[in-house]
Amino acid sequence: MRSLGPEEKALWAKVVATVEPLSRDPAGRRAPAPPRPAEAARPPRAPRPSAAQRASAAAAVRAEPPRIVPPPSRTHQDATLDGGWDKRLRQGRSAPDRVIDLHGHNLDHAWHAIDRGIEAALGAGERLVLLVTGHAPKGEPPIARGKIRAAVEGWLSASRHADAIAAVRPAAPRHGGRGALYLVLRRQRPGAPR
């Protein structure tokens, strides 16, 4: 059994000082409380993190993808497009301006690939992005095999580009079918901030 360090001893002294015994003497009275020690010495302060440690922690926070939040009640999937757009997308007659392929990505890398891809598409004035999430392998439980696909709608709704996305539609079979999505981006107004 190891002995307590100075910080642990100080903490234990504080705990002991707050405890009242439950035992009673034969007459039914509580046993007298032990005398309280003089104010315990303050535990030493934790060392302050170095500038390198603070910078590393700040970088880790910036690199972390946003938390997946439940999508709002009205999602990009519900957004309406004119009949021509929907028909061309269903039939696979609209060629995507950009393809974001998430094969081989884990959840963290997939989020960054989507964010960078949408940013590049907006910068280039593109309207139709094909987001390839991939088909789920057979035999695995649905949650294990489709984590990225399950997270995509939440990511898009919480994305900094959410307002630039007009609609999300399932891809036509020739563009990947159930393994891909079309992201229809809003037309950029001249002079509007990106």
N, CA and C atoms as a LAMMPS dump frame, in Angstrom:
ITEM: TIMESTEP
0
ITEM: NUMBER OF ATOMS
582
ITEM: BOX BOUNDS ff ff ff
-5.0000000000000000e+02 5.0000000000000000e+02
-5.0000000000000000e+02 5.0000000000000000e+02
-5.0000000000000000e+02 5.0000000000000000e+02
ITEM: ATOMS id mol type element x y z
1 1 1 N 0.855 -1.18 0
2 1 2 C 0 0 0
3 1 3 C 0.894 1.235 0
4 2 1 N 0.599 2.184 -0.844
5 2 2 C 1.431 3.387 -0.926
6 2 3 C 0.985 4.415 0.099
7 3 1 N 1.868 5.308 0.436
8 3 2 C 1.505 6.367 1.382
9 3 3 C 0.968 7.564 0.608
10 4 1 N 0.172 8.392 1.299
11 4 2 C -0.437 9.556 0.672
12 4 3 C 0.587 10.67 0.508
13 5 1 N 0.47 11.393 -0.594
14 5 2 C 1.318 12.556 -0.819
15 5 3 C 0.772 13.747 -0.046
16 6 1 N 1.507 14.855 -0.039
17 6 2 C 1.071 16.036 0.729
18 6 3 C -0.299 16.571 0.274
19 7 1 N -0.548 16.589 -1.029
20 7 2 C -1.845 17.075 -1.522
21 7 3 C -2.972 16.146 -1.086
22 8 1 N -2.71 14.838 -1.161
23 8 2 C -3.726 13.864 -0.782
24 8 3 C -4.005 13.915 0.72
25 9 1 N -2.961 14.126 1.521
26 9 2 C -3.153 14.241 2.969
27 9 3 C -4.013 15.448 3.31
28 10 1 N -3.751 16.576 2.633
29 10 2 C -4.537 17.787 2.889
30 10 3 C -6.004 17.563 2.497
31 11 1 N -6.213 16.914 1.372
32 11 2 C -7.577 16.624 0.935
33 11 3 C -8.27 15.678 1.907
34 12 1 N -7.555 14.644 2.371
35 12 2 C -8.134 13.683 3.309
36 12 3 C -8.493 14.373 4.627
37 13 1 N -7.67 15.312 5.068
38 13 2 C -7.952 16.039 6.312
39 13 3 C -9.251 16.84 6.177
40 14 1 N -9.479 17.412 4.982
41 14 2 C -10.724 18.158 4.766
42 14 3 C -11.929 17.223 4.812
43 15 1 N -11.791 16.036 4.225
44 15 2 C -12.896 15.074 4.221
45 15 3 C -13.202 14.619 5.639
46 16 1 N -12.163 14.282 6.39
47 16 2 C -12.349 13.799 7.762
48 16 3 C -13.016 14.868 8.616
49 17 1 N -12.689 16.135 8.369
50 17 2 C -13.251 17.223 9.173
51 17 3 C -14.758 17.375 8.966
52 18 1 N -15.282 16.908 7.844
53 18 2 C -16.714 17.072 7.564
54 18 3 C -17.548 15.861 7.95
55 19 1 N -16.912 14.79 8.392
56 19 2 C -17.626 13.554 8.697
57 19 3 C -18.095 13.553 10.139
58 20 1 N -19.353 13.141 10.354
59 20 2 C -19.873 12.966 11.71
60 20 3 C -20.043 11.477 11.943
61 21 1 N -19.609 10.977 13.079
62 21 2 C -19.752 9.539 13.328
63 21 3 C -21.222 9.154 13.474
64 22 1 N -21.571 7.962 13.022
65 22 2 C -22.939 7.476 13.121
66 22 3 C -23.165 6.645 14.385
67 23 1 N -22.098 6.216 15.002
68 23 2 C -22.267 5.357 16.191
69 23 3 C -22.824 6.157 17.366
70 24 1 N -23.545 5.457 18.23
71 24 2 C -24.129 6.085 19.424
72 24 3 C -23.62 5.329 20.653
73 25 1 N -23.576 6.021 21.759
74 25 2 C -23.164 5.325 22.985
75 25 3 C -24.361 4.539 23.519
76 26 1 N -24.188 3.69 24.547
77 26 2 C -25.291 2.86 25.044
78 26 3 C -26.507 3.657 25.498
79 27 1 N -26.346 4.906 25.865
80 27 2 C -27.475 5.712 26.327
81 27 3 C -28.266 6.287 25.154
82 28 1 N -27.828 6.039 23.893
83 28 2 C -28.566 6.529 22.738
84 28 3 C -28.105 7.877 22.246
85 29 1 N -27.082 8.411 22.875
86 29 2 C -26.581 9.709 22.438
87 29 3 C -25.488 9.494 21.387
88 30 1 N -25.346 10.476 20.563
89 30 2 C -24.272 10.409 19.578
90 30 3 C -22.934 10.567 20.264
91 31 1 N -21.97 9.898 19.698
92 31 2 C -20.615 10.041 20.228
93 31 3 C -20.133 11.452 19.925
94 32 1 N -19.341 12.003 20.801
95 32 2 C -18.863 13.363 20.559
96 32 3 C -18.014 13.409 19.285
97 33 1 N -18.157 14.505 18.578
98 33 2 C -17.39 14.69 17.342
99 33 3 C -15.921 14.871 17.684
100 34 1 N -15.051 14.327 16.86
101 34 2 C -13.627 14.526 17.132
102 34 3 C -13.29 15.998 16.978
103 35 1 N -12.315 16.444 17.704
104 35 2 C -11.956 17.862 17.578
105 35 3 C -11.497 18.166 16.15
106 36 1 N -11.912 19.312 15.656
107 36 2 C -11.532 19.713 14.3
108 36 3 C -10.093 20.218 14.319
109 37 1 N -9.32 19.752 13.385
110 37 2 C -7.946 20.244 13.353
111 37 3 C -7.934 21.7 12.919
112 38 1 N -6.848 22.358 13.235
113 38 2 C -6.699 23.739 12.787
114 38 3 C -6.804 23.735 11.263
115 39 1 N -7.129 24.873 10.701
116 39 2 C -7.355 24.951 9.263
117 39 3 C -6.226 24.244 8.515
118 40 1 N -6.638 23.295 7.706
119 40 2 C -5.649 22.502 6.97
120 40 3 C -4.875 23.397 6.018
121 41 1 N -3.66 23.025 5.812
122 41 2 C -2.82 23.791 4.902
123 41 3 C -3.396 23.685 3.49
124 42 1 N -3.313 24.765 2.757
125 42 2 C -3.829 24.759 1.393
126 42 3 C -2.957 23.847 0.537
127 43 1 N -3.617 23.098 -0.323
128 43 2 C -2.818 22.264 -1.212
129 43 3 C -2.039 23.15 -2.183
130 44 1 N -0.893 22.69 -2.612
131 44 2 C -0.122 23.515 -3.539
132 44 3 C -0.866 23.664 -4.86
133 45 1 N -0.648 24.791 -5.519
134 45 2 C -1.306 25.053 -6.799
135 45 3 C -0.682 24.193 -7.887
136 46 1 N -1.531 23.845 -8.824
137 46 2 C -1.033 23.085 -9.976
138 46 3 C -0.138 24.004 -10.799
139 47 1 N 0.9 23.465 -11.394
140 47 2 C 1.778 24.321 -12.197
141 47 3 C 1.023 24.882 -13.395
142 48 1 N 1.354 26.098 -13.778
143 48 2 C 0.71 26.734 -14.923
144 48 3 C 1.228 26.095 -16.198
145 49 1 N 0.325 25.883 -17.176
146 49 2 C 0.788 25.279 -18.43
147 49 3 C 1.715 26.233 -19.18
148 50 1 N 2.658 25.656 -19.885
149 50 2 C 3.603 26.465 -20.653
150 50 3 C 2.899 27.016 -21.895
151 51 1 N 3.559 27.949 -22.555
152 51 2 C 2.987 28.527 -23.771
153 51 3 C 2.804 27.458 -24.837
154 52 1 N 3.74 26.522 -24.923
155 52 2 C 3.632 25.443 -25.912
156 52 3 C 2.428 24.551 -25.604
157 53 1 N 2.194 24.259 -24.313
158 53 2 C 1.047 23.43 -23.932
159 53 3 C -0.262 24.152 -24.243
160 54 1 N -0.32 25.46 -23.97
161 54 2 C -1.533 26.225 -24.271
162 54 3 C -1.787 26.27 -25.775
163 55 1 N -0.737 26.452 -26.576
164 55 2 C -0.891 26.491 -28.031
165 55 3 C -1.345 25.136 -28.554
166 56 1 N -0.801 24.058 -27.987
167 56 2 C -1.19 22.707 -28.411
168 56 3 C -2.657 22.457 -28.088
169 57 1 N -3.096 22.867 -26.905
170 57 2 C -4.495 22.684 -26.521
171 57 3 C -5.422 23.509 -27.412
172 58 1 N -5.018 24.741 -27.732
173 58 2 C -5.844 25.591 -28.594
174 58 3 C -5.947 24.99 -29.994
175 59 1 N -4.845 24.43 -30.501
176 59 2 C -4.868 23.806 -31.828
177 59 3 C -5.774 22.584 -31.833
178 60 1 N -5.759 21.813 -30.742
179 60 2 C -6.614 20.626 -30.666
180 60 3 C -8.083 21.024 -30.678
181 61 1 N -8.425 22.116 -30.011
182 61 2 C -9.815 22.579 -29.978
183 61 3 C -10.236 23.041 -31.369
184 62 1 N -9.335 23.765 -32.067
185 62 2 C -9.675 24.243 -33.412
186 62 3 C -9.815 23.086 -34.392
187 63 1 N -9.004 22.039 -34.226
188 63 2 C -9.012 20.924 -35.166
189 63 3 C -10.191 19.989 -34.95
190 64 1 N -10.82 20.074 -33.792
191 64 2 C -11.929 19.172 -33.489
192 64 3 C -13.133 19.506 -34.356
193 65 1 N -13.75 18.506 -34.983
194 65 2 C -14.936 18.797 -35.783
195 65 3 C -16.087 19.214 -34.883
196 66 1 N -17.034 19.937 -35.434
197 66 2 C -18.157 20.336 -34.609
198 66 3 C -18.926 19.12 -34.115
199 67 1 N -19.561 19.277 -32.98
200 67 2 C -20.386 18.19 -32.46
201 67 3 C -21.546 17.951 -33.411
202 68 1 N -21.916 16.71 -33.515
203 68 2 C -23.047 16.379 -34.372
204 68 3 C -24.313 16.727 -33.611
205 69 1 N -25.052 17.632 -34.159
206 69 2 C -26.297 18.061 -33.527
207 69 3 C -27.447 17.518 -34.351
208 70 1 N -28.571 17.264 -33.712
209 70 2 C -29.696 16.79 -34.506
210 70 3 C -30.083 17.848 -35.526
211 71 1 N -30.395 17.439 -36.743
212 71 2 C -30.75 18.419 -37.748
213 71 3 C -32.029 19.154 -37.375
214 72 1 N -32.163 20.375 -37.837
215 72 2 C -33.394 21.111 -37.543
216 72 3 C -34.589 20.404 -38.165
217 73 1 N -35.773 20.797 -37.737
218 73 2 C -36.974 20.122 -38.228
219 73 3 C -37.103 20.248 -39.746
220 74 1 N -36.644 21.337 -40.314
221 74 2 C -36.657 21.489 -41.776
222 74 3 C -35.22 21.304 -42.247
223 75 1 N -34.968 20.256 -42.984
224 75 2 C -33.614 19.932 -43.405
225 75 3 C -33.414 20.25 -44.876
226 76 1 N -32.167 20.092 -45.317
227 76 2 C -31.869 20.285 -46.733
228 76 3 C -32.579 19.238 -47.583
229 77 1 N -32.88 18.079 -46.993
230 77 2 C -33.595 17.031 -47.721
231 77 3 C -35.015 17.494 -48.049
232 78 1 N -35.593 18.334 -47.167
233 78 2 C -36.973 18.803 -47.358
234 78 3 C -37.071 20.006 -48.284
235 79 1 N -35.94 20.659 -48.544
236 79 2 C -35.963 21.891 -49.331
237 79 3 C -36.522 21.618 -50.721
238 80 1 N -37.268 22.578 -51.222
239 80 2 C -37.878 22.393 -52.538
240 80 3 C -37.003 23.028 -53.616
241 81 1 N -36.992 22.38 -54.75
242 81 2 C -36.343 22.906 -55.946
243 81 3 C -37.412 22.989 -57.022
244 82 1 N -37.101 23.698 -58.092
245 82 2 C -38.095 23.693 -59.171
246 82 3 C -38.129 22.305 -59.805
247 83 1 N -39.231 21.986 -60.447
248 83 2 C -39.441 20.655 -61.001
249 83 3 C -38.349 20.216 -61.961
250 84 1 N -37.784 21.151 -62.712
251 84 2 C -36.73 20.824 -63.668
252 84 3 C -35.485 20.271 -62.979
253 85 1 N -35.077 20.913 -61.898
254 85 2 C -33.907 20.453 -61.142
255 85 3 C -34.143 19.039 -60.631
256 86 1 N -35.26 18.85 -59.943
257 86 2 C -35.528 17.537 -59.359
258 86 3 C -35.578 16.448 -60.424
259 87 1 N -36.191 16.726 -61.553
260 87 2 C -36.296 15.725 -62.614
261 87 3 C -34.92 15.383 -63.18
262 88 1 N -34.113 16.408 -63.463
263 88 2 C -32.767 16.168 -64.002
264 88 3 C -31.907 15.387 -63.011
265 89 1 N -32.046 15.69 -61.697
266 89 2 C -31.262 14.976 -60.685
267 89 3 C -31.707 13.523 -60.585
268 90 1 N -33.019 13.292 -60.564
269 90 2 C -33.54 11.922 -60.473
270 90 3 C -33.072 11.065 -61.641
271 91 1 N -33.039 11.65 -62.809
272 91 2 C -32.658 10.903 -64.011
273 91 3 C -31.149 10.873 -64.238
274 92 1 N -30.392 11.606 -63.412
275 92 2 C -28.938 11.619 -63.563
276 92 3 C -28.465 12.401 -64.77
277 93 1 N -29.276 13.344 -65.257
278 93 2 C -28.906 14.116 -66.449
279 93 3 C -28.075 15.345 -66.121
280 94 1 N -27.943 15.705 -64.855
281 94 2 C -27.106 16.843 -64.476
282 94 3 C -25.733 16.332 -64.065
283 95 1 N -24.725 16.809 -64.751
284 95 2 C -23.358 16.396 -64.412
285 95 3 C -22.873 17.22 -63.224
286 96 1 N -22.327 16.565 -62.197
287 96 2 C -21.819 17.32 -61.044
288 96 3 C -20.628 18.194 -61.434
289 97 1 N -20.577 19.379 -60.844
290 97 2 C -19.443 20.274 -61.068
291 97 3 C -18.229 19.829 -60.263
292 98 1 N -18.47 19.153 -59.158
293 98 2 C -17.386 18.725 -58.264
294 98 3 C -17.814 17.433 -57.592
295 99 1 N -16.843 16.567 -57.323
296 99 2 C -17.098 15.312 -56.614
297 99 3 C -16.265 15.316 -55.341
298 100 1 N -16.919 15.056 -54.208
299 100 2 C -16.225 14.891 -52.93
300 100 3 C -16.379 13.424 -52.561
301 101 1 N -15.284 12.681 -52.65
302 101 2 C -15.312 11.238 -52.405
303 101 3 C -14.797 10.963 -50.996
304 102 1 N -15.62 10.347 -50.165
305 102 2 C -15.26 10.091 -48.775
306 102 3 C -14.761 8.673 -48.54
307 103 1 N -14.521 7.914 -49.595
308 103 2 C -13.981 6.562 -49.418
309 103 3 C -12.635 6.652 -48.699
310 104 1 N -12.453 5.791 -47.708
311 104 2 C -11.19 5.74 -46.978
312 104 3 C -11.054 6.772 -45.869
313 105 1 N -12.06 7.608 -45.662
314 105 2 C -12 8.618 -44.6
315 105 3 C -12.648 8.077 -43.333
316 106 1 N -12.139 8.522 -42.183
317 106 2 C -12.85 8.253 -40.938
318 106 3 C -13.759 9.456 -40.673
319 107 1 N -14.486 9.439 -39.555
320 107 2 C -15.457 10.515 -39.292
321 107 3 C -14.808 11.894 -39.269
322 108 1 N -13.655 12.022 -38.585
323 108 2 C -13.008 13.335 -38.478
324 108 3 C -12.548 13.841 -39.838
325 109 1 N -11.882 12.977 -40.595
326 109 2 C -11.367 13.405 -41.89
327 109 3 C -12.493 13.666 -42.883
328 110 1 N -13.575 12.912 -42.775
329 110 2 C -14.707 13.111 -43.682
330 110 3 C -15.29 14.507 -43.498
331 111 1 N -15.437 14.927 -42.243
332 111 2 C -15.995 16.265 -41.987
333 111 3 C -15.13 17.336 -42.634
334 112 1 N -13.816 17.226 -42.478
335 112 2 C -12.912 18.236 -43.043
336 112 3 C -12.941 18.192 -44.574
337 113 1 N -13.026 17.002 -45.154
338 113 2 C -13.091 16.89 -46.619
339 113 3 C -14.363 17.551 -47.15
340 114 1 N -15.482 17.349 -46.47
341 114 2 C -16.743 17.979 -46.894
342 114 3 C -16.631 19.498 -46.799
343 115 1 N -16.122 19.977 -45.682
344 115 2 C -16.008 21.423 -45.465
345 115 3 C -15.117 22.069 -46.528
346 116 1 N -13.947 21.473 -46.775
347 116 2 C -13.028 22.03 -47.778
348 116 3 C -13.627 21.94 -49.182
349 117 1 N -14.299 20.819 -49.482
350 117 2 C -14.892 20.65 -50.81
351 117 3 C -15.988 21.663 -51.095
352 118 1 N -16.859 21.892 -50.114
353 118 2 C -17.936 22.881 -50.308
354 118 3 C -17.344 24.282 -50.435
355 119 1 N -16.334 24.573 -49.63
356 119 2 C -15.688 25.892 -49.711
357 119 3 C -15.091 26.118 -51.099
358 120 1 N -14.419 25.095 -51.635
359 120 2 C -13.829 25.217 -52.973
360 120 3 C -14.909 25.36 -54.037
361 121 1 N -16.003 24.606 -53.907
362 121 2 C -17.091 24.692 -54.88
363 121 3 C -17.722 26.082 -54.859
364 122 1 N -17.93 26.626 -53.681
365 122 2 C -18.5 27.968 -53.579
366 122 3 C -17.549 28.998 -54.174
367 123 1 N -16.268 28.844 -53.903
368 123 2 C -15.275 29.769 -54.442
369 123 3 C -15.225 29.738 -55.962
370 124 1 N -15.487 28.577 -56.545
371 124 2 C -15.449 28.437 -57.998
372 124 3 C -16.801 28.724 -58.647
373 125 1 N -17.814 29.024 -57.847
374 125 2 C -19.145 29.326 -58.384
375 125 3 C -19.883 28.094 -58.892
376 126 1 N -19.546 26.924 -58.384
377 126 2 C -20.179 25.69 -58.833
378 126 3 C -21.533 25.514 -58.148
379 127 1 N -22.433 24.794 -58.814
380 127 2 C -23.797 24.64 -58.307
381 127 3 C -24.123 23.239 -57.828
382 128 1 N -23.526 22.193 -58.435
383 128 2 C -23.907 20.825 -58.105
384 128 3 C -22.669 20.046 -57.658
385 129 1 N -22.723 19.542 -56.42
386 129 2 C -21.624 18.762 -55.852
387 129 3 C -22.139 17.352 -55.604
388 130 1 N -21.361 16.361 -56.022
389 130 2 C -21.686 14.964 -55.751
390 130 3 C -20.873 14.531 -54.542
391 131 1 N -21.554 14.176 -53.474
392 131 2 C -20.905 13.743 -52.235
393 131 3 C -21.01 12.219 -52.177
394 132 1 N -19.876 11.54 -52.356
395 132 2 C -19.859 10.076 -52.393
396 132 3 C -19.525 9.561 -50.999
397 133 1 N -20.51 8.955 -50.344
398 133 2 C -20.292 8.383 -49.009
399 133 3 C -19.956 6.91 -49.092
400 134 1 N -20.299 6.27 -50.196
401 134 2 C -19.996 4.856 -50.386
402 134 3 C -21.15 3.972 -49.954
403 135 1 N -21.206 2.796 -50.555
404 135 2 C -22.208 1.805 -50.184
405 135 3 C -21.753 1.084 -48.933
406 136 1 N -22.684 0.725 -48.109
407 136 2 C -22.364 -0.003 -46.884
408 136 3 C -21.975 -1.437 -47.226
409 137 1 N -20.917 -1.968 -46.579
410 137 2 C -20.578 -3.369 -46.821
411 137 3 C -21.692 -4.267 -46.305
412 138 1 N -21.902 -5.375 -46.982
413 138 2 C -22.964 -6.293 -46.575
414 138 3 C -22.561 -7.023 -45.313
415 139 1 N -23.559 -7.332 -44.498
416 139 2 C -23.335 -8.162 -43.33
417 139 3 C -23.042 -7.42 -42.052
418 140 1 N -22.722 -6.143 -42.114
419 140 2 C -22.448 -5.402 -40.888
420 140 3 C -23.735 -4.75 -40.409
421 141 1 N -23.83 -4.514 -39.097
422 141 2 C -25.03 -3.821 -38.594
423 141 3 C -25.116 -2.415 -39.203
424 142 1 N -26.308 -1.885 -39.393
425 142 2 C -26.463 -0.588 -40.064
426 142 3 C -25.666 0.537 -39.428
427 143 1 N -25.591 0.613 -38.102
428 143 2 C -24.886 1.731 -37.462
429 143 3 C -23.396 1.63 -37.733
430 144 1 N -22.834 0.421 -37.633
431 144 2 C -21.397 0.257 -37.82
432 144 3 C -20.989 0.533 -39.257
433 145 1 N -21.861 0.267 -40.206
434 145 2 C -21.439 0.367 -41.587
435 145 3 C -21.734 1.721 -42.224
436 146 1 N -22.511 2.559 -41.591
437 146 2 C -22.878 3.817 -42.237
438 146 3 C -22.713 5.035 -41.356
439 147 1 N -21.646 5.11 -40.585
440 147 2 C -21.485 6.234 -39.654
441 147 3 C -21.358 7.563 -40.384
442 148 1 N -20.585 7.588 -41.452
443 148 2 C -20.409 8.848 -42.183
444 148 3 C -21.729 9.256 -42.826
445 149 1 N -22.398 8.32 -43.489
446 149 2 C -23.658 8.642 -44.156
447 149 3 C -24.693 9.124 -43.136
448 150 1 N -24.712 8.486 -41.956
449 150 2 C -25.672 8.885 -40.919
450 150 3 C -25.38 10.284 -40.394
451 151 1 N -24.123 10.683 -40.409
452 151 2 C -23.741 11.985 -39.851
453 151 3 C -23.839 13.123 -40.857
454 152 1 N -23.899 12.823 -42.135
455 152 2 C -23.813 13.858 -43.168
456 152 3 C -24.896 14.923 -43.027
457 153 1 N -26.154 14.544 -42.854
458 153 2 C -27.223 15.549 -42.791
459 153 3 C -27.03 16.485 -41.596
460 154 1 N -26.637 15.924 -40.454
461 154 2 C -26.352 16.776 -39.294
462 154 3 C -25.184 17.707 -39.553
463 155 1 N -24.143 17.191 -40.192
464 155 2 C -22.975 18.026 -40.517
465 155 3 C -23.367 19.171 -41.431
466 156 1 N -24.12 18.858 -42.47
467 156 2 C -24.498 19.899 -43.42
468 156 3 C -25.376 20.958 -42.766
469 157 1 N -26.275 20.542 -41.881
470 157 2 C -27.154 21.493 -41.191
471 157 3 C -26.376 22.376 -40.217
472 158 1 N -25.3 21.825 -39.625
473 158 2 C -24.51 22.585 -38.654
474 158 3 C -23.316 23.275 -39.293
475 159 1 N -23.099 23.045 -40.564
476 159 2 C -21.93 23.561 -41.265
477 159 3 C -21.972 25.08 -41.382
478 160 1 N -20.789 25.658 -41.526
479 160 2 C -20.723 27.102 -41.781
480 160 3 C -21.254 27.42 -43.173
481 161 1 N -21.412 26.388 -44.01
482 161 2 C -21.931 26.562 -45.365
483 161 3 C -23.416 26.213 -45.467
484 162 1 N -24.087 25.997 -44.356
485 162 2 C -25.484 25.532 -44.378
486 162 3 C -26.382 26.459 -45.192
487 163 1 N -26.173 27.765 -45.086
488 163 2 C -27.028 28.707 -45.823
489 163 3 C -26.746 28.69 -47.319
490 164 1 N -25.588 28.198 -47.719
491 164 2 C -25.233 28.158 -49.138
492 164 3 C -25.754 26.904 -49.824
493 165 1 N -26.278 25.953 -49.05
494 165 2 C -26.796 24.711 -49.621
495 165 3 C -28.302 24.865 -49.823
496 166 1 N -28.731 24.787 -51.083
497 166 2 C -30.156 24.937 -51.382
498 166 3 C -30.915 23.658 -51.085
499 167 1 N -30.332 22.498 -51.408
500 167 2 C -31.027 21.233 -51.2
501 167 3 C -30.03 20.076 -51.252
502 168 1 N -30.442 18.959 -50.664
503 168 2 C -29.684 17.712 -50.725
504 168 3 C -30.641 16.662 -51.281
505 169 1 N -30.16 15.926 -52.28
506 169 2 C -30.992 14.906 -52.914
507 169 3 C -30.197 13.612 -53.056
508 170 1 N -30.881 12.457 -53.054
509 170 2 C -30.183 11.2 -53.322
510 170 3 C -29.657 11.203 -54.752
511 171 1 N -28.514 10.585 -54.95
512 171 2 C -27.906 10.56 -56.276
513 171 3 C -28.622 9.551 -57.17
514 172 1 N -28.587 9.818 -58.462
515 172 2 C -29.127 8.889 -59.46
516 172 3 C -28.219 7.665 -59.525
517 173 1 N -28.743 6.526 -59.966
518 173 2 C -27.917 5.311 -60.033
519 173 3 C -26.608 5.49 -60.802
520 174 1 N -26.605 6.28 -61.858
521 174 2 C -25.362 6.441 -62.632
522 174 3 C -24.298 7.24 -61.888
523 175 1 N -24.697 7.969 -60.838
524 175 2 C -23.744 8.737 -60.025
525 175 3 C -23.519 8.117 -58.645
526 176 1 N -23.933 6.878 -58.444
527 176 2 C -23.662 6.212 -57.175
528 176 3 C -24.892 5.777 -56.42
529 177 1 N -26.064 6.186 -56.826
530 177 2 C -27.298 5.744 -56.175
531 177 3 C -27.298 5.986 -54.67
532 178 1 N -27.579 4.926 -53.912
533 178 2 C -27.689 5.072 -52.452
534 178 3 C -26.344 5.37 -51.79
535 179 1 N -25.269 5.275 -52.534
536 179 2 C -23.948 5.543 -51.961
537 179 3 C -23.485 6.966 -52.166
538 180 1 N -24.374 7.856 -52.631
539 180 2 C -23.966 9.237 -52.893
540 180 3 C -25.157 10.184 -52.737
541 181 1 N -24.832 11.459 -52.605
542 181 2 C -25.836 12.516 -52.479
543 181 3 C -25.464 13.673 -53.397
544 182 1 N -26.472 14.365 -53.903
545 182 2 C -26.247 15.612 -54.618
546 182 3 C -26.414 16.756 -53.623
547 183 1 N -25.491 17.689 -53.623
548 183 2 C -25.637 18.934 -52.864
549 183 3 C -25.858 20.039 -53.892
550 184 1 N -27.02 20.653 -53.859
551 184 2 C -27.323 21.743 -54.776
552 184 3 C -27.004 23.034 -54.036
553 185 1 N -26.03 23.772 -54.546
554 185 2 C -25.601 25.02 -53.901
555 185 3 C -26.384 26.192 -54.463
556 186 1 N -26.606 27.163 -53.622
557 186 2 C -27.337 28.363 -54.06
558 186 3 C -26.471 29.156 -55.042
559 187 1 N -27.136 29.813 -55.947
560 187 2 C -26.426 30.671 -56.904
561 187 3 C -25.826 31.848 -56.128
562 188 1 N -24.572 32.125 -56.387
563 188 2 C -23.902 33.23 -55.703
564 188 3 C -24.273 34.547 -56.383
565 189 1 N -24.74 35.476 -55.597
566 189 2 C -25.067 36.801 -56.131
567 189 3 C -23.765 37.581 -56.339
568 190 1 N -23.647 38.329 -57.421
569 190 2 C -22.422 39.125 -57.616
570 190 3 C -22.254 40.116 -56.468
571 191 1 N -21.059 40.152 -55.94
572 191 2 C -20.752 41.092 -54.848
573 191 3 C -21.172 40.597 -53.484
574 192 1 N -21.841 39.438 -53.391
575 192 2 C -22.252 38.909 -52.094
576 192 3 C -21.053 38.255 -51.417
577 193 1 N -20.945 38.377 -50.076
578 193 2 C -19.831 37.736 -49.382
579 193 3 C -19.983 36.219 -49.444
580 194 1 N -18.858 35.538 -49.508
581 194 2 C -18.878 34.066 -49.558
582 194 3 C -18.731 33.488 -48.2
